[in-house]
Amino acid sequence: MTTEDERSKQQESIPNAEPLEPTKEAEVPEEMPCEQQETISPAPALEYQKVASTEDSRTTFCLEESPSLSGSRYVGYYEIIKSKFNRQLPPPKSLRIKSIRIHSIAGVGKGNGSDLKVKIIVKKELVFQCVCAKQENCTVFPDVGSNAAVISLQNGPVVEGDVKVMFESSAGLPKGYEDVPFYFWFNTSFVEDNKLFLPREELDNPHKPKTWDLYKEDFGVTMHFSEP
């Protein structure tokens, strides 16, 4: 066994030996458990990825369990920033949310969207809420032929930047992260043609295989927008 004195002599025998300095990567905030990380706004991923090296960059998101969380979408945004915007953040874009279409809704809650409550959050503030059961701030149109439901917002909010959309249910849908059945983040600057589609694998909570008995393969959400 090497003694403490022997280890000291070994260190002294190394030419120009200096204490190791923390690398740049060490400045990334300390990792947290996945459950905590997934409740953090994806916005910091843009700021961090904007200056990080493409080979060794890390995000503040725990992507090991599933690479299809909202955080993953923001990493995809960074690829667009690199290729389309020369590593600069794209110009701000304001959009009015007009409607939300939920695909493959049979078996999800009441199967027609009437049990859902939608919350829209910007900069940690609730900017819009609608209760489908009461037709409060929205009108629900079941599309039985297409196995879908359309939630048409009344005076839908104008949003800009990072937006969080949360879905609650009065029909006992199982809850996951954020204490809701499903939710997602997006950034308005990356919305094209006034439409955003998110398949099951990109919706937080339904992305987990253990929920797929409830959320079928073609379950998804389409957001429709208009100019303010």
N, C-alpha and C positions, 0 to 999 in steps of 0.2 A: 504493500500500500504506500502511495506517495505521501510524504509528510508535507506539512505546510511550508517548511523551509525549502524543501526540494522544489515545490511548485513555484515558489518565489524565484529560485535560481533559474528555473526553466523560463519564466517570463523575462527575466533580465537578460537571458542569452539570446532572445529574439531581437535582431537589429531594428532600431527605430520603432520599437513597439510603443503604441499609444493607446490610451483607453478608447474603446469603440464609442463613436458618437451616434445618437439616434438618427436613423435615416428619415428621409422626408415622409415615407409612408407611416412612420411611427407617430406622426402628428394627427393621423386620422383618429376621430373620437373612438374611445374604447368600445368594443363590441358589447351589445346588450343581448339578452335572450330574444329569440325570434318573436315571441308574443309581444314584447315591448316594441321591437323595431318596426313591425308591420303597422303600428298605430301612429308612426311618425309621418308627417307630411313628406311626400316624395320630392318636394321642391329642392331640398338641399342636394339631392343627387345631381340636379342640373348645375348648381354652383360648384360642386366638387368635381364632377366629371369634366366641366369646362376647362379646368386647369390641370387635371391629372394626366399622366402619361397613358397612352392607349394600351400598352402592354401590361402594366402593373396596377392599373387603377382599381379602386375598390369603391363601393357605395356604402351608405349607412343602412342598407336593407339586408335582411336575412333571406337570401334567395335559394338556400340549399334545399329547402323542403319543396318549393315549386318555383320555377323560373318565370312564372306567368303572372306574378302579382303586379299591382300598380307600380311598384318600384321598378320592375322590369320594363314597364312601358316608358318610364322616364329615362332609363338607360338607352332605350331605342330612340327616344327624342334626341339624346346626345349624338347618336349616329347621324341623325338628320342635321343637327347643328354643324357637325364636322363636314358633311358632304354638300350641304346646301347653303349654309350661312357662314362658312369660313370660320367656324368655331366661335361665332358671336351669337348671343341670344337673339332669336327672331323678334321682329317688331311686335308690340302688344296688339292683341286683337280682341275687340269686344263683340260678344254674340248674345242674342236673346234665345233662351231655351224655349222652344215651342211645344215639343211633345216628347214622350218617351214610349217606345214600343218594346214590349217584353215578348220575346219569342219562346215557343214551346212551353207555354204556361200551364198546360193541363197537369193537374196533380200538385201544383205549387200553390200552397195556401188554398183558397177557394177555387182556384183554377181560372179565374176571370179578372184578376187584378183588383177586385172590390175590397179586399182585405188589406191593401197596401197603404202605407204612408211614406211619402217621399220627402226627404230633407236635402236641401242644397246649401252647402257651406263654402264660403270664401273667406280666407284670412281668419279662420277660426270663428267666424260669425255666421249665424243662420240667416240667410238672405231670402229663403223661400221654403214654404212647407205646404204640402197638400195632403188631405185625407180623403182617400178614394171612396170610402164607405159613406161619407157625408157629402161627397162631391164638393168638398171644400177647397176652393182655389183650383179645381180641376174638374174635368169630365172624363169618365172612363168609357171607352168603346171596346167591348169584347169583339174579337174577330175570330169566331169559332171556326170558320172555314180554314183559316190559316193557323189555328192553334196559337193565337196571340191576343194581346190586349194592348190598347193604345191609351195612354194617359195624356190627355190634352191639357196643358197648363193654361190657366186663366191669368193673364197679365204675368207671364213667365218672367223671371228675373233676367236682367242684363248682367253677364258675368265676364270677367277678364282674368287671365292668368290661371293659377292652380285652382281647380274646382273639385270639391268632394261631393259625391252623390250617394246618399244612404237610403236603404229601403228597410222599413219596419213592417211587421205583419201582425194583424189582430187574430190570425187563424192558427197561431202556435207554431209557425215555422221555426226550426231549430236555429239558434243564434251561434255565431262564431266570434271572430275578432270584431272589435268595436261594439260588441253586444247587439249586433243586428244580423239578420239572415244574409244579406249581401250588400256590398258597396264597392265603389271604385273612385279613383282619382283620374283627372285628365287636365291638360293644359290647353287653353283655347287657341294659342298661337299655332298649334299643330293640327287643328281641325280643318279638314278640306271639304269643299263642296257642301258646307253647312250640314254635315252628317258625320256621326261617329258611331261605329259598330264595335261592340265588345262581345266576343264569344264567351262561352262558359269558362274557359281556361284563363280568361283575363279579368274575371269578376272575383273579387276577394271573398273567400269562403266557398262559393260553388266551385272554385278551382281545385278543391281537394277531392281526391277520388272517393273518400268515404262518404261524400254527399251526393254521389252520382246516381244513387237509387232515386233521389228526389229531383235533382236537376239533370235532365236528360242531355244527350250529346249536343243537340241543336238549341239548347237553352242559351239565351243571350239578350243583350239590350242594345237598342239603337236610339241614339239621341238625335233629334232634329232641331236645327237652329235657324234663325233668320238674322238679318242685319238689325242692329238696334233701331 
